[in-house]
Structure formats: C-alpha cells, structure tokens
Amino acid sequence: MALLEVKNVNKKYGNRAAMDNVSFNVEAGRIVGLIGPNGAGKSTTMRAITGLMSYTSGHILFDGQSVTFNNHSALDKIGNLIEYPAIYPNLTALEHLKLYAMDTKNPADFKTLMKKTQIDGDNFGKRKAKNFSLGMKQRLGIAIALIRNPKLVILDEPMNGLDPQSVHDLRELIRSLADGGVAFLISSHLLDELQKLVDDVVIINHGKIIQTATMEMFFSQDQVRWTLLTNDNERALQIIQEQDWQASVDNGQLQVSGADNLQQVITAINAANIQIESLNTASGNLEKSLLDMLAADNQGE
Ligand SMILES: Nc1ncnc2c1ncn2[C@@H]1O[C@H](COP(=O)(O)OP(=O)(O)OP(=O)(O)O)[C@@H](O)[C@H]1O
C-alpha cells in the first residue's frame, strides 16, 4: 500500500474546479514533484492532503488512515512547509525546536535533528532568527517540519528566493532525508532544480492530473535523443527522414530521435558527405517536456 493515496479528489471553489478527480500516490522514501503552471491546483492539493482544507469528494489515505478537514489524526506523521511556520526573531534555532515540540508526544531528538538539517553549525549557535539568511530560515522550517518524525514532508515552493548555494544545500538535505526513509511531496517553479531532485513527477493542469511517472519513465518518452550541428542541416534532415527516423531543426540544430544508436545517424550523414560540426546526447529537459505536454493538454480542450 502506498504511504499516501489521493483518490478521485474533487474540490470546487464556487463553480470552479480547483481539483478535478485528482488521483496519485506517494510511496515511502520517494521524492515526488508536484508540477504545474500557476493556478493549476498544486497548493490546493497540498492543503487537502494536510487536512488544512475540506474537499468535495474522493478520499485521501495516509498510512492507511483517512485524512479529511475534520480528521487530523494522520497528520502527526506529515510535516509541512505550506503555511510557513512562524519564526520568532528573538529565538535561536534550538529554542524554535523546543517551542514547536511542546505539543508533541515523541519529538525528534533535537541534537540529531539539528545535525541532520545542518542547523547546528557555527552560523547558528546562539544566533537569533532575525539574523538568519533565507536559506537558514528554510532549513529551520524543515527542521520544524521534521519534529514529529514524519513519514512524509510536504514542501510548497521550498526553493523560492534562495541563492544557488542554498538551493544546492537544500537539495542535498532533502536527498539525505529521503535516503533515510522520509517521503517528500514538493512543488517548485524551478524545474531545473526539481529535475535534479525528484524520483517521481505528478503533473497537474487546470486541476487535473495529466501525468504521473517516474523521472526515468518521463524522460524515456522524451523523443529527442541527439542534437547535431552540421554544415548542411537541411540536407541532413532529409537524409534522416529518409531513414524513417524523426528529426527537426530547432534553433539551428538538428534534433534527432528514432535511430537505434548514434553511430547509425553519424554513418548516414557521413555517407552523404555532410560534415558534423558538433553533437550532443540530449539529456531530458523537464521544462521543455512539461511545456510540450501542457501545450498538448491545453490544445485538447
Ligand atoms: N480560497 C480560494 N477561493 C477561490 N478560488 C481559489 C482559492 N484558492 C485557490 N483558488 C483557485 O483555485 C485554482 C488553483 O489554485 P492553487 O493555488 O491551488 O494553484 P497553484 O497551482 O498552487 O498555483 P500557484 O503556482 O500560482 O501557487 C486557481 O484557479 C485559484 O485561483
């Protein structure tokens, strides 16, 4: 059984469906990216899972227990950074943890938690939160989310406003916590960053889930495999299409897919006396794949 099961959940604001038959699972220890354009329904979905909001129909099961607006018992095992926890300017990191642990029966060991979330270094110590950088506050927020030893942590746009080093540190932190068995559901607009982090993607558009896949599956559907620059792209395009492979010219580069291997492509182009000036194996690009998928979904409406 999945750790989190969201099944056929609907949520309406007036006549407008913010969640339209939303279904997806989160397995233990997986990092799942909830991705979609502005207004797609990401925050609404996250709020429903944390019991912060009622939903019209469907069900949400966490660790086998039902989560609704009126039933929060499962929530002891879900940490979240949706409604940002209050950070008190005059308290240190440790004082925050003590405060947030007050209503918790078995809080995480503070020392271990501080080490895990890297809020134990010289930078923290006796410093008060008013002197923390955004990245430090973000790590403290995650530490607070982890105080109940949750099995799932939900993070809404956790990388917003962070500098590249802090984004990198946060990514490493999330990965190490997931390796320790904590599952994550993360929304972010920073798709390059998300791509480096997540195991699974759930794509939402206009309140509907349009795809759920592992990151690997997602990119195996991404057809572009090689990018080539030749001294005669138009002719090379023709040659490739004659072989029944797929090709297009994009930004002055040939995008090729469908051949069994790169050598076949090179051989065919060389045989036509066309010079290859550069070539790259295209790695999957979440942003491009997502934009293509949304364009197709929006067109189908
Ligand atoms: N309290 C509310 N009352 C009425 N409509 C709402 C409310 N909250 C959200 N909506 C609408 O529901 C839809 C989904 O909003 P939601 O905030 O979940 O999207 P999102 O994917 O999180 O967007 P963003 O990336 O911009 O935060 C949007 O059309 C939004 O305008």
The ligand as a Gaussian input file, in Angstrom:
#p B3LYP/6-31G(d) Opt

LIG

0 1
 N       -9.590000      30.426000      -1.489000
 C       -9.876000      30.383000      -2.794000
 N      -11.036000      30.831000      -3.269000
 C      -11.361000      30.781000      -4.589000
 N      -10.534000      30.274000      -5.527000
 C       -9.352000      29.816000      -5.128000
 C       -8.939000      29.841000      -3.738000
 N       -7.685000      29.300000      -3.641000
 C       -7.320000      28.961000      -4.905000
 N       -8.305000      29.265000      -5.789000
 C       -8.290000      28.998000      -7.242000
 O       -8.080000      27.606000      -7.427000
 C       -7.193000      27.362000      -8.503000
 C       -5.982000      26.570000      -8.005000
 O       -5.205000      27.391000      -7.146000
 P       -3.880000      26.899000      -6.434000
 O       -3.427000      27.998000      -5.524000
 O       -4.099000      25.565000      -5.851000
 O       -2.899000      26.767000      -7.677000
 P       -1.315000      26.572000      -7.665000
 O       -1.040000      25.506000      -8.678000
 O       -0.815000      26.348000      -6.302000
 O       -0.841000      27.968000      -8.227000
 P        0.489000      28.833000      -7.882000
 O        1.608000      28.109000      -8.520000
 O        0.180000      30.129000      -8.554000
 O        0.565000      28.922000      -6.394000
 C       -6.846000      28.709000      -9.082000
 O       -7.713000      28.960000     -10.161000
 C       -7.118000      29.669000      -7.934000
 O       -7.480000      30.942000      -8.435000

